[in-house]
Amino acid sequence: MAAVSGFRVPGSGFRVLAHARNAERGTRNVLTALAIVALGLLVALPEQSQDALLVVVGAGATVAAFIQPLVALPLLLFAVPFGGLTRGSSGDTSSDLSFGAAELMVALLTAAWLARGVRRHAINLRPGAIVVAALAMVCLAAFSIAYAQDRALAIKESLKWLELLLALAIVVDLSREPGAARWVIGAMFVAAAAEATYGAVQFLTGSGPGAFELQGALRAFGHFDQPNPFAGYLTTILPLAVCMALCRANPGPFRWLALCATALMAIGIGLSQSRGAWLGAAVAGVSLLLAWSPFTRRLLIPVVLGGALTLALALTGLLPAAILDRLAQTVEYFGVFDVRTVQLTSENWAVVERMAHWQAGWYMFLDHPWLGVGAGNYAAAYPDYFVATWREALGHAHNYYLNIVAELGVVGGAVLVWLLGLSFVQLGGALVRSEAARNDFWRALLAGVFGGLVVFCVHNLFDSLFVHSVNVQLGVLLGLGLVAADRVGTRMLSAVAE
């Protein structure tokens, strides 16, 4: 009897823990059902009644967040692509301090997360090197407010880095179980699929500015005001969707969701005609094939052969004329030249415009090499540095690395390289070391986040993805990646111990 009673206490503890998790899951399901009903009413009710319902929904979201912050995370992920509906198209470049849905959701989630930590007398925040590097970027951007020409823009840019850090910390604390992680990932997939579908509708109906037409077809741009950030947002999520669809450890419905999201995002990326996104997806695919297993590394052989065949056909002129023209434009797209020596045509307009902003950013850096012109102040300083006839600042340098050194100098560039380098070392290292656990959920998640980070770095060579709250999306992805790296590392240690 003593032995039996001795085992009852641990059993009771496990039952209590199971009941707590079931209660949390039940609360999440109830609140999700209420959110779906509210969204349905929002669509069905006449326009004059929607404002009142929005107030009710906002109040309900606030209550739900304080009951269970994890429930409100999907609202944040939806606010990344759709939050621009709550503010003007210039929300990222104007000098006012207006805030959109994503910023408000970050503030709400942070308050709810801190309140949850106070209730439980614990906040699961491990101040690792990546967190420290992100915090250093927040501090550097905040310091630049003191010398920036437009302090409102510097404040907004500082808040972007703070939002990234907060999103990372919240996800690390709330997504440490597979069910919770799938909840966040699933919401990300639904939001991205909905945005991709909206972009496809724009393409099919031709509903957009004439400037976005290319060879008679409108480039999809979604709610991002431009095709390139729209495609960049989708492409940072695409590797994760592919990995989740292929992971056999996931439940069948979740794999189907990931597969459908993959298809819709691929269509949206294709219709955007964003060459930076296409290149990012290609480099991410090659990187994942190299890192995943010896078998996938062998798959690179036909990929290389296919690339060589395409190059041979291009050199011999056997490809269709439209494809050859696009390839020629792509080569020019990745070139470096002085815009003052180029004759402007309708075909090279986009390439020359981008290079003009690269040159302006470079001249800003040469004049302010150590600390730059101030966070977010590229547009404010642009009138003093524009090249030739390109007088209009487009908000950023169309190359995020040039943009960083222009705004925050060598110090800012070094901190960014430190942050990205730490991320690749920690996530990529864990991915390579865990090669034996190929069907593990956490390893598949780690691979997807790693691929998204590759896309982010490549795409930023030709654009800036630190616009329209994509910084929040990056924080969520990094948070998921850190949890996955921790889980994979723990399992590797357990396997070695056994």
Long-range contacts (C-beta under 8 A, 24 or more apart in sequence): 21-177, 24-68, 25-179, 27-67, 27-68, 27-71, 28-68, 28-70, 28-71, 28-183, 31-64, 31-67, 31-68, 31-71, 32-71, 34-60, 34-64, 35-60, 35-61, 35-64, 35-71, 61-108, 62-108, 65-108, 65-109, 65-111, 65-112, 66-111, 66-112, 66-115, 66-116, 69-109, 69-112, 69-113, 69-116, 69-170, 69-174, 70-174, 70-175, 70-180, 70-183, 70-184, 72-105, 72-108, 72-109, 72-112, 73-109, 73-170, 73-171, 73-174, 73-183, 73-184, 73-187, 73-476, 74-183, 74-184, 74-187, 74-190, 74-191, 75-105, 76-102, 76-105, 76-106, 76-109, 76-167, 76-472, 76-476, 77-184, 77-187, 77-188, 77-191, 77-473, 77-476, 78-187, 78-190, 78-191, 78-194, 79-104, 79-105, 79-469, 79-472, 80-191, 80-233, 80-468, 80-469, 80-470, 80-472, 80-473, 81-191, 81-192, 81-194, 81-195, 81-222, 81-223, 81-224, 81-233, 81-468, 82-191, 82-194, 82-195, 82-223, 83-468, 83-469, 84-223, 84-224, 84-225, 84-468, 85-223, 89-225, 91-468, 92-395, 92-467, 92-468, 93-153, 93-379, 93-393, 93-395, 95-150, 95-152, 95-153, 95-380, 96-152, 97-152, 97-155, 97-156, 100-469, 102-163, 102-469, 102-472, 103-159, 103-163, 103-469, 106-163, 106-166, 106-167, 106-472, 109-166, 109-170, 110-166, 110-170, 113-169, 113-170, 113-173, 113-174, 117-173, 123-173, 124-172, 124-173, 124-176, 125-169, 125-172, 125-173, 126-172, 128-426, 128-482, 129-422, 129-426, 130-168, 130-419, 130-422, 130-423, 130-426, 130-478, 130-482, 131-165, 131-168, 131-169, 133-415, 133-418, 133-419, 133-422, 134-161, 134-164, 134-165, 134-168, 134-419, 135-165, 136-415, 136-418, 136-419, 137-161, 137-412, 137-415, 137-416, 137-419, 138-162, 138-165, 140-375, 140-408, 140-411, 140-412, 140-415, 141-375, 141-376, 141-408, 141-412, 142-375, 144-371, 144-372, 144-374, 144-375, 144-377, 144-407, 144-408, 145-374, 145-375, 147-371, 147-374, 148-373, 148-374, 148-375, 148-376, 148-377, 148-380, 149-373, 149-374, 149-377, 149-380, 149-381, 150-374, 150-376, 150-377, 150-380, 151-374, 153-374, 153-375, 153-376, 153-377, 153-379, 153-380, 154-374, 154-375, 154-376, 154-377, 155-376, 156-376, 157-375, 157-376, 157-377, 157-407, 158-375, 158-376, 160-466, 160-471, 161-471, 163-469, 163-471, 163-472, 163-475, 164-471, 164-472, 164-474, 164-475, 164-478, 165-475, 166-475, 167-472, 167-475, 167-476, 167-479, 168-475, 168-476, 168-478, 168-479, 168-482, 169-479, 170-479, 171-475, 171-476, 171-479, 171-480, 171-483, 172-479, 172-482, 172-483, 175-479, 175-480, 175-483, 176-483, 176-487, 178-441, 178-442, 181-441, 181-445, 181-480, 181-483, 181-484, 182-250, 182-254, 184-476, 184-480, 185-240, 185-244, 185-445, 185-480, 186-254, 186-257, 188-237, 188-240, 188-473, 188-476, 189-237, 189-241, 189-244, 189-257, 189-258, 189-261, 190-257, 190-261, 192-233, 192-234, 192-237, 192-241, 192-261, 192-264, 192-265, 193-260, 193-261, 193-264, 193-265, 195-222, 195-223, 195-230, 195-233, 195-234, 195-268, 196-222, 196-234, 196-264, 196-265, 196-267, 196-268, 196-269, 197-264, 197-268, 198-222, 198-223, 199-230, 199-268, 199-271, 199-272, 200-264, 200-267, 200-268, 200-271, 203-271, 214-273, 215-322, 217-273, 219-271, 219-272, 219-273, 219-274, 220-268, 220-271, 220-272, 221-272, 222-268, 223-468, 224-467, 224-468, 225-468, 227-272, 227-273, 227-274, 228-272, 228-274, 228-276, 228-277, 228-459, 228-462, 228-463, 229-463, 229-464, 229-465, 229-467, 229-468, 229-470, 230-268, 230-272, 230-274, 231-268, 231-269, 231-272, 231-274, 231-276, 231-277, 231-459, 232-274, 232-276, 232-277, 232-280, 232-455, 232-456, 232-459, 232-463, 232-465, 232-470, 233-465, 233-468, 233-470, 233-473, 234-265, 234-268, 234-269, 234-272, 234-277, 235-265, 235-269, 235-277, 235-280, 235-281, 235-284, 235-455, 235-459, 236-452, 236-455, 236-456, 236-459, 236-465, 236-470, 236-473, 236-474, 236-477, 237-261, 237-265, 237-452, 237-473, 237-477, 238-262, 238-265, 238-266, 238-269, 238-281, 238-284, 238-451, 238-452, 238-455, 239-281, 239-284, 239-285, 239-288, 239-447, 239-448, 239-450, 239-451, 239-452, 239-454, 239-455, 240-445, 240-448, 240-449, 240-451, 240-452, 240-477, 241-265, 241-448, 242-448, 242-451, 243-288, 243-444, 243-445, 243-447, 243-448, 243-451, 244-444, 244-445, 244-448, 246-444, 247-439, 247-441, 247-444, 248-439, 249-439, 249-440, 249-441, 249-444, 250-441, 250-444, 275-330, 275-333, 275-462, 276-458, 276-459, 276-461, 276-462, 276-463, 277-455, 277-459, 279-458, 279-459, 279-462, 280-454, 280-455, 280-456, 280-457, 280-458, 280-459, 281-455, 283-454, 283-455, 283-458, 284-451, 284-452, 284-454, 284-455, 284-458, 285-451, 287-450, 287-451, 287-454, 288-447, 288-450, 288-451, 291-428, 291-431, 291-432, 291-447, 291-450, 292-431, 292-435, 292-438, 292-447, 293-435, 293-438, 333-462, 334-462, 339-387, 339-388, 339-390, 340-387, 340-388, 353-390, 353-394, 353-398, 354-398, 354-399, 354-462, 356-386, 356-387, 356-388, 356-390, 357-390, 357-393, 357-394, 357-396, 357-397, 357-398, 357-399, 358-397, 358-398, 358-399, 358-402, 359-387, 360-385, 360-386, 360-387, 360-390, 360-397, 361-385, 361-397, 361-399, 361-402, 361-403, 361-405, 361-406, 362-402, 362-406, 363-387, 364-406, 364-407, 365-402, 365-405, 365-406, 365-409, 368-406, 368-409, 369-409, 369-410, 370-409, 370-410, 370-411, 371-408, 371-409, 371-411, 371-412, 372-404, 372-405, 372-406, 372-407, 372-408, 372-409, 372-412, 373-406, 373-407, 374-407, 374-408, 375-407, 375-408, 375-412, 376-407, 377-407, 378-403, 378-406, 378-407, 381-406, 395-464, 395-467, 396-464, 396-466, 396-467, 397-464, 398-462, 398-463, 398-464, 399-460, 399-461, 399-462, 399-463, 399-464, 400-460, 400-461, 400-463, 400-464, 400-465, 400-466, 401-460, 401-461, 403-464, 403-466, 420-453, 420-457, 423-453, 423-478, 423-481, 424-450, 424-453, 426-482, 426-485, 427-453, 427-481, 427-482, 427-484, 427-485, 430-484, 430-485, 430-488, 430-489, 431-488, 433-488, 433-492, 434-488, 434-489, 434-491, 434-492, 437-488, 437-491, 437-492, 440-488, 440-491, 442-483, 442-484, 442-487, 442-488, 442-491, 443-484, 443-488, 445-480, 445-481, 445-483, 445-484, 446-481, 446-484, 446-485, 446-488, 449-477, 449-478, 449-480, 449-481, 449-484, 450-481, 452-477, 453-477, 453-478, 453-481
